[in-house]
Amino acid sequence: MNILNRIASDVQLMFRRPMREQYGALCYRLKKRSSAVEVLLITSRDTGRWVIPKGWPMDGKSAAAAAAREAWEEAGVKGKVADASIGSYHYLKGMPEGLKVDCRVRVFALEVDDICKNFPEKGERRAEWVDCTEAAARVHEPGLKALLLAFEQKILADVAPAAKNGTTGAQ
């Protein structure tokens, strides 16, 4: 029986498609009075579940720039995007043909400083600003939940020393 399991595993690996990569934006802002962190969640167009803006690589754009572009297209926000990824998570993306593709989403923090009235996917999704704990409760992907909770701790740690110096400190 053990040999059959090994053969079945080897056959699955032979037919497995390589993981696809997407870039996502963790859009955030700091509430001025309380220094609380809020993140922007949007609904997916197909299932209506809560997600962050994300999409496929774009020719001529860095991963961070592609994530920032997705934030504008899907949620209508602009701001300063970090060059380095804050982490990644995995999910199965449902494709139009019914196929599910394994995706890794590299996530980039984007400090929002502008909310646009008009953007490409306006009216196609809902968007809400929530704290990181609420955001983690709403999303389905375990890796994204963990990123949201770790992000809040990192931002608050960066803000505390900066507040003593009179600067914002959020990157």
NORKAFEN-V349322 format. One record per residue. N is the residue number from 1. RES is the residue in three letters. PHI is phi in whole degrees, -180 to 180 (none if undefined). PSI is psi in radians with two decimals (none if undefined). OMEGA is omega in whole degrees, 0 to 359 (none if undefined). Layout:
BEGIN
n: <N/N>
res: <RES/RES>
phi: <PHI/PHI>
psi: <PSI/PSI>
omega: <OMEGA/OMEGA>
END
This chain:
BEGIN
n: <1/2/3/4/5/6/7/8/9/10/11/12/13/14/15/16/17/18/19/20/21/22/23/24/25/26/27/28/29/30/31/32/33/34/35/36/37/38/39/40/41/42/43/44/45/46/47/48/49/50/51/52/53/54/55/56/57/58/59/60/61/62/63/64/65/66/67/68/69/70/71/72/73/74/75/76/77/78/79/80/81/82/83/84/85/86/87/88/89/90/91/92/93/94/95/96/97/98/99/100/101/102/103/104/105/106/107/108/109/110/111/112/113/114/115/116/117/118/119/120/121/122/123/124/125/126/127/128/129/130/131/132/133/134/135/136/137/138/139/140/141/142/143/144/145/146/147/148/149/150/151/152/153/154/155/156/157/158/159/160/161/162/163/164/165/166/167/168/169/170/171>
res: <MET/ASN/ILE/LEU/ASN/ARG/ILE/ALA/SER/ASP/VAL/GLN/LEU/MET/PHE/ARG/ARG/PRO/MET/ARG/GLU/GLN/TYR/GLY/ALA/LEU/CYS/TYR/ARG/LEU/LYS/LYS/ARG/SER/SER/ALA/VAL/GLU/VAL/LEU/LEU/ILE/THR/SER/ARG/ASP/THR/GLY/ARG/TRP/VAL/ILE/PRO/LYS/GLY/TRP/PRO/MET/ASP/GLY/LYS/SER/ALA/ALA/ALA/ALA/ALA/ALA/ARG/GLU/ALA/TRP/GLU/GLU/ALA/GLY/VAL/LYS/GLY/LYS/VAL/ALA/ASP/ALA/SER/ILE/GLY/SER/TYR/HIS/TYR/LEU/LYS/GLY/MET/PRO/GLU/GLY/LEU/LYS/VAL/ASP/CYS/ARG/VAL/ARG/VAL/PHE/ALA/LEU/GLU/VAL/ASP/ASP/ILE/CYS/LYS/ASN/PHE/PRO/GLU/LYS/GLY/GLU/ARG/ARG/ALA/GLU/TRP/VAL/ASP/CYS/THR/GLU/ALA/ALA/ALA/ARG/VAL/HIS/GLU/PRO/GLY/LEU/LYS/ALA/LEU/LEU/LEU/ALA/PHE/GLU/GLN/LYS/ILE/LEU/ALA/ASP/VAL/ALA/PRO/ALA/ALA/LYS/ASN/GLY/THR/THR/GLY/ALA/GLN>
phi: <none/-61/-67/-66/-63/-65/-64/-61/-64/-64/-66/-60/-65/-65/-95/-71/-80/-66/-66/-93/-115/-126/-123/-122/-114/-92/-81/-141/-148/-107/-72/-59/-73/-107/58/-75/-94/-120/-119/-100/-109/-127/-93/-73/-74/-84/-105/78/-78/-80/-145/-105/-60/-158/-172/-80/-56/-123/-56/81/-118/-67/-60/-65/-66/-65/-63/-64/-64/-61/-61/-70/-63/-91/-126/73/-116/-133/172/-92/-99/-72/-72/-98/-68/-91/147/-149/-145/-115/-158/-98/-91/-78/-98/-56/-79/95/-72/-112/-114/-74/-124/-109/-106/-84/-107/-122/-73/-130/-81/-75/-128/-149/-115/-87/-79/-122/-157/-55/-105/-58/86/-98/-143/-98/-136/-145/-88/-142/-74/-64/-66/-65/-61/-62/-70/-84/-79/-92/-75/-57/-66/-71/-56/-64/-61/-62/-70/-68/-62/-58/-64/-66/-63/-64/-67/-70/-74/-57/-67/-67/-63/-67/-90/84/-114/-77/76/-74/-103>
psi: <-0.64/-0.67/-0.62/-0.70/-0.70/-0.77/-0.77/-0.73/-0.76/-0.70/-0.73/-0.73/-0.63/-0.62/-0.07/2.34/2.61/2.63/2.40/2.68/2.39/2.91/2.31/2.72/2.13/1.65/2.24/2.86/2.75/2.27/2.24/-0.84/-0.68/-0.12/0.40/2.56/2.29/2.47/2.71/2.13/2.57/2.83/2.58/2.67/-0.55/-0.89/-0.26/0.17/2.77/2.30/3.11/2.76/2.33/2.81/-3.06/2.80/2.65/2.31/2.31/-0.01/2.46/2.92/-0.76/-0.73/-0.64/-0.70/-0.74/-0.68/-0.75/-0.68/-0.72/-0.81/-0.74/-0.53/-0.16/0.48/2.59/2.76/-2.84/2.07/2.42/2.50/-0.57/2.47/2.52/-0.05/-2.98/2.87/2.88/2.62/2.88/2.06/2.16/2.18/2.80/-0.56/0.02/-0.17/2.57/2.28/2.31/2.14/2.48/2.23/2.01/2.21/2.36/2.32/2.37/1.95/1.94/2.26/-0.01/2.27/2.05/2.53/-0.58/2.31/2.83/-0.70/0.40/2.34/-0.11/-0.21/2.79/2.64/2.45/2.42/2.22/2.83/2.90/-0.58/-0.78/-0.71/-0.79/-0.60/-0.51/-0.59/2.69/-0.54/2.11/-0.68/-0.63/-0.67/-0.85/-0.71/-0.75/-0.78/-0.70/-0.63/-0.78/-0.78/-0.70/-0.82/-0.79/-0.63/-0.65/-0.62/-0.68/-0.90/-0.60/-0.61/-0.61/-0.56/-0.09/0.25/2.90/-0.72/-0.29/2.33/none>
omega: <181/180/178/177/180/179/179/179/179/179/178/179/180/184/181/178/178/180/177/180/174/178/182/178/172/184/183/173/177/175/188/187/187/186/177/179/172/177/182/173/175/176/175/182/185/186/181/179/182/182/169/176/180/179/184/174/180/178/176/181/173/178/180/180/177/178/179/179/178/179/179/183/187/186/178/179/177/178/181/180/178/179/183/178/176/180/180/175/182/172/175/181/176/180/183/181/181/179/175/183/178/182/169/179/172/188/179/178/178/178/187/174/180/175/185/177/181/179/190/185/178/179/181/184/169/177/178/171/180/175/186/179/178/179/180/179/184/184/183/187/182/180/178/176/182/178/181/182/178/181/180/181/180/181/180/178/178/184/184/179/181/180/179/181/180/176/182/177/180/180/none>
END
